[in-house]
Amino acid sequence: MTAVAEAPSLTALEERLALVACGENSRPGKTRACDSCTRKGNTLLRITSTQAADALAAAICGTGRAPACQECNDKAVRMIRIYNGEAE
């Protein structure tokens, strides 16, 4: 019998995406998103669910419109992979 992995809760996924947007990779040891990124968590989750990397990158970058910087584009791609359950 094969075990089925449980999907993360929406809250946990929202927190994870906020942490990535906050710069988890650029700050070793960072385990929580700042208050600003935490507040954006629900919006980031909704945009991530559409798979619209350009829109997501713009939201992360804070401009609200494309083109976003390369760092935010990279974060957007990573967040979409996390959302899709791909290995990091």
Biopython code that builds the backbone (N, CA, C, O; Angstrom):
import numpy as np
from Bio.PDB.StructureBuilder import StructureBuilder

atoms = [
    (1, "MET", "N", (0.846, -1.166, 0.000)),
    (1, "MET", "CA", (0.000, 0.000, 0.000)),
    (1, "MET", "C", (0.900, 1.240, 0.000)),
    (1, "MET", "O", (1.881, 1.303, 0.741)),
    (2, "THR", "N", (0.560, 2.208, -0.826)),
    (2, "THR", "CA", (1.339, 3.436, -0.937)),
    (2, "THR", "C", (0.752, 4.503, -0.027)),
    (2, "THR", "O", (-0.458, 4.729, -0.020)),
    (3, "ALA", "N", (1.611, 5.155, 0.735)),
    (3, "ALA", "CA", (1.152, 6.236, 1.596)),
    (3, "ALA", "C", (0.966, 7.499, 0.760)),
    (3, "ALA", "O", (1.771, 7.795, -0.123)),
    (4, "VAL", "N", (-0.084, 8.224, 1.045)),
    (4, "VAL", "CA", (-0.363, 9.474, 0.348)),
    (4, "VAL", "C", (0.082, 10.619, 1.237)),
    (4, "VAL", "O", (-0.328, 10.715, 2.393)),
    (5, "ALA", "N", (0.918, 11.482, 0.694)),
    (5, "ALA", "CA", (1.393, 12.637, 1.466)),
    (5, "ALA", "C", (0.262, 13.647, 1.589)),
    (5, "ALA", "O", (-0.462, 13.915, 0.630)),
    (6, "GLU", "N", (0.127, 14.190, 2.767)),
    (6, "GLU", "CA", (-0.907, 15.194, 2.978)),
    (6, "GLU", "C", (-0.452, 16.527, 2.412)),
    (6, "GLU", "O", (0.714, 16.901, 2.534)),
    (7, "ALA", "N", (-1.378, 17.234, 1.795)),
    (7, "ALA", "CA", (-1.085, 18.565, 1.270)),
    (7, "ALA", "C", (-0.971, 19.528, 2.448)),
    (7, "ALA", "O", (-1.685, 19.391, 3.441)),
    (8, "PRO", "N", (-0.074, 20.499, 2.331)),
    (8, "PRO", "CA", (0.045, 21.477, 3.418)),
    (8, "PRO", "C", (-1.232, 22.310, 3.507)),
    (8, "PRO", "O", (-1.918, 22.513, 2.505)),
    (9, "SER", "N", (-1.541, 22.782, 4.690)),
    (9, "SER", "CA", (-2.719, 23.629, 4.844)),
    (9, "SER", "C", (-2.494, 24.927, 4.088)),
    (9, "SER", "O", (-1.355, 25.306, 3.814)),
    (10, "LEU", "N", (-3.574, 25.602, 3.754)),
    (10, "LEU", "CA", (-3.448, 26.875, 3.043)),
    (10, "LEU", "C", (-2.679, 27.895, 3.872)),
    (10, "LEU", "O", (-1.905, 28.687, 3.334)),
    (11, "THR", "N", (-2.893, 27.873, 5.169)),
    (11, "THR", "CA", (-2.177, 28.806, 6.037)),
    (11, "THR", "C", (-0.677, 28.533, 6.001)),
    (11, "THR", "O", (0.123, 29.464, 5.916)),
    (12, "ALA", "N", (-0.297, 27.267, 6.065)),
    (12, "ALA", "CA", (1.117, 26.910, 6.016)),
    (12, "ALA", "C", (1.716, 27.277, 4.667)),
    (12, "ALA", "O", (2.846, 27.760, 4.599)),
    (13, "LEU", "N", (0.976, 27.053, 3.606)),
    (13, "LEU", "CA", (1.453, 27.397, 2.273)),
    (13, "LEU", "C", (1.597, 28.907, 2.129)),
    (13, "LEU", "O", (2.573, 29.392, 1.557)),
    (14, "GLU", "N", (0.636, 29.637, 2.643)),
    (14, "GLU", "CA", (0.680, 31.102, 2.624)),
    (14, "GLU", "C", (1.920, 31.606, 3.368)),
    (14, "GLU", "O", (2.619, 32.496, 2.885)),
    (15, "GLU", "N", (2.186, 31.037, 4.537)),
    (15, "GLU", "CA", (3.362, 31.420, 5.325)),
    (15, "GLU", "C", (4.655, 31.089, 4.582)),
    (15, "GLU", "O", (5.610, 31.865, 4.612)),
    (16, "ARG", "N", (4.680, 29.943, 3.923)),
    (16, "ARG", "CA", (5.868, 29.522, 3.173)),
    (16, "ARG", "C", (6.138, 30.464, 2.011)),
    (16, "ARG", "O", (7.285, 30.845, 1.775)),
    (17, "LEU", "N", (5.096, 30.844, 1.284)),
    (17, "LEU", "CA", (5.257, 31.752, 0.160)),
    (17, "LEU", "C", (5.700, 33.139, 0.631)),
    (17, "LEU", "O", (6.525, 33.783, -0.016)),
    (18, "ALA", "N", (5.151, 33.594, 1.757)),
    (18, "ALA", "CA", (5.554, 34.887, 2.312)),
    (18, "ALA", "C", (7.031, 34.864, 2.701)),
    (18, "ALA", "O", (7.737, 35.854, 2.511)),
    (19, "LEU", "N", (7.492, 33.756, 3.236)),
    (19, "LEU", "CA", (8.900, 33.630, 3.621)),
    (19, "LEU", "C", (9.805, 33.701, 2.398)),
    (19, "LEU", "O", (10.848, 34.354, 2.436)),
    (20, "VAL", "N", (9.418, 33.040, 1.321)),
    (20, "VAL", "CA", (10.210, 33.101, 0.093)),
    (20, "VAL", "C", (10.246, 34.532, -0.421)),
    (20, "VAL", "O", (11.308, 35.030, -0.792)),
    (21, "ALA", "N", (9.099, 35.194, -0.445)),
    (21, "ALA", "CA", (9.030, 36.582, -0.910)),
    (21, "ALA", "C", (9.877, 37.501, -0.046)),
    (21, "ALA", "O", (10.420, 38.491, -0.535)),
    (22, "CYS", "N", (9.990, 37.180, 1.218)),
    (22, "CYS", "CA", (10.728, 38.008, 2.171)),
    (22, "CYS", "C", (12.245, 37.863, 2.029)),
    (22, "CYS", "O", (12.999, 38.646, 2.606)),
    (23, "GLY", "N", (12.686, 36.884, 1.278)),
    (23, "GLY", "CA", (14.116, 36.744, 1.063)),
    (23, "GLY", "C", (14.762, 35.628, 1.849)),
    (23, "GLY", "O", (15.898, 35.759, 2.307)),
    (24, "GLU", "N", (14.059, 34.554, 2.005)),
    (24, "GLU", "CA", (14.563, 33.401, 2.754)),
    (24, "GLU", "C", (15.953, 32.963, 2.281)),
    (24, "GLU", "O", (16.822, 32.678, 3.105)),
    (25, "ASN", "N", (16.165, 32.908, 0.983)),
    (25, "ASN", "CA", (17.457, 32.441, 0.455)),
    (25, "ASN", "C", (18.581, 33.447, 0.634)),
    (25, "ASN", "O", (19.748, 33.059, 0.702)),
    (26, "SER", "N", (18.254, 34.727, 0.712)),
    (26, "SER", "CA", (19.302, 35.734, 0.836)),
    (26, "SER", "C", (19.704, 35.981, 2.286)),
    (26, "SER", "O", (20.682, 36.680, 2.552)),
    (27, "ARG", "N", (18.950, 35.409, 3.220)),
    (27, "ARG", "CA", (19.256, 35.580, 4.638)),
    (27, "ARG", "C", (19.288, 34.222, 5.312)),
    (27, "ARG", "O", (18.259, 33.747, 5.793)),
    (28, "PRO", "N", (20.453, 33.590, 5.355)),
    (28, "PRO", "CA", (20.541, 32.249, 5.966)),
    (28, "PRO", "C", (19.992, 32.237, 7.395)),
    (28, "PRO", "O", (20.276, 33.126, 8.198)),
    (29, "GLY", "N", (19.211, 31.222, 7.680)),
    (29, "GLY", "CA", (18.657, 31.074, 9.021)),
    (29, "GLY", "C", (17.315, 31.760, 9.221)),
    (29, "GLY", "O", (16.691, 31.605, 10.271)),
    (30, "LYS", "N", (16.863, 32.516, 8.229)),
    (30, "LYS", "CA", (15.584, 33.210, 8.346)),
    (30, "LYS", "C", (14.465, 32.169, 8.356)),
    (30, "LYS", "O", (14.398, 31.318, 7.469)),
    (31, "THR", "N", (13.600, 32.236, 9.343)),
    (31, "THR", "CA", (12.532, 31.241, 9.469)),
    (31, "THR", "C", (11.135, 31.849, 9.434)),
    (31, "THR", "O", (10.147, 31.118, 9.362)),
    (32, "ARG", "N", (11.040, 33.178, 9.483)),
    (32, "ARG", "CA", (9.733, 33.836, 9.465)),
    (32, "ARG", "C", (9.794, 35.041, 8.549)),
    (32, "ARG", "O", (10.818, 35.716, 8.450)),
    (33, "ALA", "N", (8.688, 35.297, 7.886)),
    (33, "ALA", "CA", (8.581, 36.482, 7.039)),
    (33, "ALA", "C", (8.347, 37.713, 7.907)),
    (33, "ALA", "O", (7.806, 37.613, 9.009)),
    (34, "CYS", "N", (8.753, 38.861, 7.407)),
    (34, "CYS", "CA", (8.493, 40.115, 8.115)),
    (34, "CYS", "C", (6.988, 40.386, 8.107)),
    (34, "CYS", "O", (6.242, 39.718, 7.391)),
    (35, "ASP", "N", (6.545, 41.353, 8.890)),
    (35, "ASP", "CA", (5.116, 41.668, 8.977)),
    (35, "ASP", "C", (4.539, 42.075, 7.626)),
    (35, "ASP", "O", (3.418, 41.693, 7.287)),
    (36, "SER", "N", (5.295, 42.842, 6.860)),
    (36, "SER", "CA", (4.824, 43.300, 5.555)),
    (36, "SER", "C", (4.579, 42.121, 4.611)),
    (36, "SER", "O", (3.529, 42.047, 3.973)),
    (37, "CYS", "N", (5.533, 41.210, 4.520)),
    (37, "CYS", "CA", (5.382, 40.043, 3.648)),
    (37, "CYS", "C", (4.303, 39.104, 4.165)),
    (37, "CYS", "O", (3.597, 38.477, 3.376)),
    (38, "THR", "N", (4.171, 39.002, 5.471)),
    (38, "THR", "CA", (3.122, 38.170, 6.056)),
    (38, "THR", "C", (1.750, 38.700, 5.669)),
    (38, "THR", "O", (0.848, 37.924, 5.351)),
    (39, "ARG", "N", (1.590, 40.023, 5.695)),
    (39, "ARG", "CA", (0.309, 40.622, 5.295)),
    (39, "ARG", "C", (-0.002, 40.374, 3.822)),
    (39, "ARG", "O", (-1.170, 40.299, 3.441)),
    (40, "LYS", "N", (1.029, 40.248, 2.993)),
    (40, "LYS", "CA", (0.844, 40.002, 1.565)),
    (40, "LYS", "C", (0.591, 38.521, 1.271)),
    (40, "LYS", "O", (0.281, 38.165, 0.134)),
    (41, "GLY", "N", (0.718, 37.668, 2.263)),
    (41, "GLY", "CA", (0.648, 36.224, 2.071)),
    (41, "GLY", "C", (-0.563, 35.740, 1.300)),
    (41, "GLY", "O", (-0.430, 34.932, 0.380)),
    (42, "ASN", "N", (-1.742, 36.224, 1.661)),
    (42, "ASN", "CA", (-2.959, 35.779, 0.989)),
    (42, "ASN", "C", (-2.965, 36.211, -0.477)),
    (42, "ASN", "O", (-3.347, 35.435, -1.353)),
    (43, "THR", "N", (-2.549, 37.424, -0.738)),
    (43, "THR", "CA", (-2.475, 37.924, -2.117)),
    (43, "THR", "C", (-1.455, 37.134, -2.916)),
    (43, "THR", "O", (-1.710, 36.764, -4.063)),
    (44, "LEU", "N", (-0.305, 36.874, -2.317)),
    (44, "LEU", "CA", (0.729, 36.093, -2.999)),
    (44, "LEU", "C", (0.213, 34.692, -3.325)),
    (44, "LEU", "O", (0.478, 34.168, -4.407)),
    (45, "LEU", "N", (-0.515, 34.094, -2.401)),
    (45, "LEU", "CA", (-1.082, 32.764, -2.632)),
    (45, "LEU", "C", (-2.071, 32.788, -3.799)),
    (45, "LEU", "O", (-2.053, 31.902, -4.653)),
    (46, "ARG", "N", (-2.929, 33.801, -3.828)),
    (46, "ARG", "CA", (-3.918, 33.887, -4.911)),
    (46, "ARG", "C", (-3.241, 34.082, -6.265)),
    (46, "ARG", "O", (-3.637, 33.453, -7.246)),
    (47, "ILE", "N", (-2.234, 34.936, -6.332)),
    (47, "ILE", "CA", (-1.540, 35.148, -7.606)),
    (47, "ILE", "C", (-0.758, 33.897, -7.990)),
    (47, "ILE", "O", (-0.744, 33.515, -9.160)),
    (48, "THR", "N", (-0.112, 33.259, -7.026)),
    (48, "THR", "CA", (0.647, 32.039, -7.301)),
    (48, "THR", "C", (-0.266, 30.967, -7.878)),
    (48, "THR", "O", (0.147, 30.225, -8.770)),
    (49, "SER", "N", (-1.484, 30.872, -7.393)),
    (49, "SER", "CA", (-2.408, 29.850, -7.880)),
    (49, "SER", "C", (-2.760, 30.039, -9.356)),
    (49, "SER", "O", (-3.193, 29.091, -10.012)),
    (50, "THR", "N", (-2.582, 31.243, -9.882)),
    (50, "THR", "CA", (-2.876, 31.494, -11.302)),
    (50, "THR", "C", (-1.691, 31.140, -12.196)),
    (50, "THR", "O", (-1.822, 31.111, -13.420)),
    (51, "GLN", "N", (-0.526, 30.870, -11.583)),
    (51, "GLN", "CA", (0.701, 30.532, -12.316)),
    (51, "GLN", "C", (1.224, 31.711, -13.134)),
    (51, "GLN", "O", (2.025, 31.511, -14.046)),
    (52, "ALA", "N", (0.793, 32.924, -12.832)),
    (52, "ALA", "CA", (1.210, 34.128, -13.555)),
    (52, "ALA", "C", (2.494, 34.675, -12.931)),
    (52, "ALA", "O", (2.452, 35.521, -12.038)),
    (53, "ALA", "N", (3.622, 34.184, -13.410)),
    (53, "ALA", "CA", (4.917, 34.538, -12.830)),
    (53, "ALA", "C", (5.208, 36.036, -12.918)),
    (53, "ALA", "O", (5.750, 36.609, -11.972)),
    (54, "ASP", "N", (4.863, 36.676, -14.025)),
    (54, "ASP", "CA", (5.124, 38.113, -14.173)),
    (54, "ASP", "C", (4.348, 38.934, -13.148)),
    (54, "ASP", "O", (4.896, 39.849, -12.533)),
    (55, "ALA", "N", (3.075, 38.604, -12.969)),
    (55, "ALA", "CA", (2.243, 39.316, -12.002)),
    (55, "ALA", "C", (2.727, 39.062, -10.580)),
    (55, "ALA", "O", (2.746, 39.972, -9.751)),
    (56, "LEU", "N", (3.114, 37.834, -10.306)),
    (56, "LEU", "CA", (3.620, 37.485, -8.983)),
    (56, "LEU", "C", (4.925, 38.218, -8.696)),
    (56, "LEU", "O", (5.112, 38.753, -7.603)),
    (57, "ALA", "N", (5.817, 38.242, -9.661)),
    (57, "ALA", "CA", (7.094, 38.949, -9.491)),
    (57, "ALA", "C", (6.859, 40.435, -9.243)),
    (57, "ALA", "O", (7.532, 41.035, -8.404)),
    (58, "ALA", "N", (5.918, 41.032, -9.957)),
    (58, "ALA", "CA", (5.606, 42.452, -9.762)),
    (58, "ALA", "C", (5.050, 42.704, -8.365)),
    (58, "ALA", "O", (5.368, 43.718, -7.743)),
    (59, "ALA", "N", (4.219, 41.783, -7.866)),
    (59, "ALA", "CA", (3.670, 41.924, -6.513)),
    (59, "ALA", "C", (4.764, 41.801, -5.460)),
    (59, "ALA", "O", (4.748, 42.522, -4.462)),
    (60, "ILE", "N", (5.699, 40.907, -5.672)),
    (60, "ILE", "CA", (6.807, 40.733, -4.735)),
    (60, "ILE", "C", (7.690, 41.975, -4.745)),
    (60, "ILE", "O", (8.099, 42.470, -3.695)),
    (61, "CYS", "N", (7.978, 42.471, -5.950)),
    (61, "CYS", "CA", (8.872, 43.612, -6.136)),
    (61, "CYS", "C", (8.276, 44.899, -5.551)),
    (61, "CYS", "O", (8.999, 45.828, -5.192)),
    (62, "GLY", "N", (6.951, 44.930, -5.464)),
    (62, "GLY", "CA", (6.298, 46.104, -4.897)),
    (62, "GLY", "C", (5.891, 47.129, -5.931)),
    (62, "GLY", "O", (5.285, 48.143, -5.583)),
    (63, "THR", "N", (6.210, 46.892, -7.200)),
    (63, "THR", "CA", (5.857, 47.858, -8.229)),
    (63, "THR", "C", (4.415, 47.699, -8.674)),
    (63, "THR", "O", (3.770, 48.673, -9.061)),
    (64, "GLY", "N", (3.908, 46.479, -8.621)),
    (64, "GLY", "CA", (2.555, 46.212, -9.065)),
    (64, "GLY", "C", (2.439, 46.072, -10.568)),
    (64, "GLY", "O", (1.357, 45.806, -11.090)),
    (65, "ARG", "N", (3.555, 46.251, -11.270)),
    (65, "ARG", "CA", (3.530, 46.060, -12.727)),
    (65, "ARG", "C", (4.877, 45.555, -13.204)),
    (65, "ARG", "O", (5.912, 45.799, -12.583)),
    (66, "ALA", "N", (4.839, 44.845, -14.321)),
    (66, "ALA", "CA", (6.065, 44.290, -14.900)),
    (66, "ALA", "C", (6.827, 45.399, -15.622)),
    (66, "ALA", "O", (6.210, 46.392, -16.005)),
    (67, "PRO", "N", (8.095, 45.281, -15.819)),
    (67, "PRO", "CA", (8.929, 44.154, -15.447)),
    (67, "PRO", "C", (9.453, 44.294, -14.015)),
    (67, "PRO", "O", (9.736, 45.394, -13.543)),
    (68, "ALA", "N", (9.570, 43.183, -13.362)),
    (68, "ALA", "CA", (10.136, 43.139, -12.010)),
    (68, "ALA", "C", (11.627, 42.841, -12.123)),
    (68, "ALA", "O", (12.112, 42.452, -13.186)),
    (69, "CYS", "N", (12.344, 43.025, -11.032)),
    (69, "CYS", "CA", (13.780, 42.730, -11.027)),
    (69, "CYS", "C", (14.005, 41.218, -11.119)),
    (69, "CYS", "O", (13.087, 40.430, -10.888)),
    (70, "GLN", "N", (15.221, 40.828, -11.456)),
    (70, "GLN", "CA", (15.539, 39.407, -11.633)),
    (70, "GLN", "C", (15.368, 38.625, -10.332)),
    (70, "GLN", "O", (14.909, 37.483, -10.354)),
    (71, "GLU", "N", (15.731, 39.225, -9.209)),
    (71, "GLU", "CA", (15.582, 38.531, -7.920)),
    (71, "GLU", "C", (14.117, 38.190, -7.653)),
    (71, "GLU", "O", (13.809, 37.085, -7.204)),
    (72, "CYS", "N", (13.223, 39.124, -7.924)),
    (72, "CYS", "CA", (11.801, 38.866, -7.697)),
    (72, "CYS", "C", (11.244, 37.888, -8.723)),
    (72, "CYS", "O", (10.349, 37.106, -8.401)),
    (73, "ASN", "N", (11.750, 37.915, -9.945)),
    (73, "ASN", "CA", (11.358, 36.913, -10.941)),
    (73, "ASN", "C", (11.757, 35.524, -10.469)),
    (73, "ASN", "O", (10.983, 34.575, -10.593)),
    (74, "ASP", "N", (12.971, 35.403, -9.925)),
    (74, "ASP", "CA", (13.437, 34.109, -9.414)),
    (74, "ASP", "C", (12.563, 33.629, -8.251)),
    (74, "ASP", "O", (12.229, 32.447, -8.160)),
    (75, "LYS", "N", (12.200, 34.560, -7.364)),
    (75, "LYS", "CA", (11.336, 34.206, -6.235)),
    (75, "LYS", "C", (9.980, 33.732, -6.737)),
    (75, "LYS", "O", (9.429, 32.767, -6.207)),
    (76, "ALA", "N", (9.434, 34.395, -7.748)),
    (76, "ALA", "CA", (8.128, 34.023, -8.291)),
    (76, "ALA", "C", (8.154, 32.610, -8.849)),
    (76, "ALA", "O", (7.245, 31.820, -8.593)),
    (77, "VAL", "N", (9.186, 32.294, -9.605)),
    (77, "VAL", "CA", (9.307, 30.942, -10.176)),
    (77, "VAL", "C", (9.408, 29.908, -9.053)),
    (77, "VAL", "O", (8.784, 28.849, -9.120)),
    (78, "ARG", "N", (10.179, 30.212, -8.045)),
    (78, "ARG", "CA", (10.331, 29.297, -6.908)),
    (78, "ARG", "C", (9.001, 29.101, -6.179)),
    (78, "ARG", "O", (8.660, 27.983, -5.792)),
    (79, "MET", "N", (8.257, 30.186, -5.996)),
    (79, "MET", "CA", (6.975, 30.100, -5.306)),
    (79, "MET", "C", (5.972, 29.254, -6.097)),
    (79, "MET", "O", (5.198, 28.498, -5.510)),
    (80, "ILE", "N", (5.985, 29.378, -7.414)),
    (80, "ILE", "CA", (5.090, 28.571, -8.241)),
    (80, "ILE", "C", (5.475, 27.098, -8.135)),
    (80, "ILE", "O", (4.603, 26.230, -8.100)),
    (81, "ARG", "N", (6.761, 26.814, -8.083)),
    (81, "ARG", "CA", (7.201, 25.421, -7.909)),
    (81, "ARG", "C", (6.747, 24.870, -6.561)),
    (81, "ARG", "O", (6.289, 23.731, -6.474)),
    (82, "ILE", "N", (6.872, 25.667, -5.526)),
    (82, "ILE", "CA", (6.417, 25.247, -4.195)),
    (82, "ILE", "C", (4.908, 24.985, -4.219)),
    (82, "ILE", "O", (4.435, 23.976, -3.694)),
    (83, "TYR", "N", (4.169, 25.895, -4.827)),
    (83, "TYR", "CA", (2.709, 25.755, -4.923)),
    (83, "TYR", "C", (2.326, 24.468, -5.649)),
    (83, "TYR", "O", (1.374, 23.785, -5.272)),
    (84, "ASN", "N", (3.075, 24.156, -6.683)),
    (84, "ASN", "CA", (2.800, 22.938, -7.475)),
    (84, "ASN", "C", (3.311, 21.671, -6.810)),
    (84, "ASN", "O", (3.122, 20.574, -7.335)),
    (85, "GLY", "N", (3.958, 21.814, -5.655)),
    (85, "GLY", "CA", (4.433, 20.649, -4.928)),
    (85, "GLY", "C", (5.696, 20.047, -5.483)),
    (85, "GLY", "O", (6.004, 18.887, -5.211)),
    (86, "GLU", "N", (6.446, 20.830, -6.270)),
    (86, "GLU", "CA", (7.695, 20.334, -6.833)),
    (86, "GLU", "C", (8.787, 20.395, -5.769)),
    (86, "GLU", "O", (8.740, 21.215, -4.852)),
    (87, "ALA", "N", (9.756, 19.522, -5.910)),
    (87, "ALA", "CA", (10.882, 19.493, -4.969)),
    (87, "ALA", "C", (11.676, 20.784, -5.093)),
    (87, "ALA", "O", (11.825, 21.342, -6.181)),
    (88, "GLU", "N", (12.182, 21.246, -3.956)),
    (88, "GLU", "CA", (12.974, 22.481, -3.958)),
    (88, "GLU", "C", (14.431, 22.188, -4.134)),
    (88, "GLU", "O", (15.247, 23.109, -4.159)),
]
sb = StructureBuilder()
sb.init_structure("model")
sb.init_model(0)
sb.init_chain("A")
sb.init_seg("    ")
for serial, (resi, resn, name, xyz) in enumerate(atoms, 1):
    if name == "N":
        sb.init_residue(resn, " ", resi, " ")
    sb.init_atom(name, np.array(xyz, "f"), 0.0, 1.0, " ", f" {name:<3s}", serial, name[0])
structure = sb.get_structure()
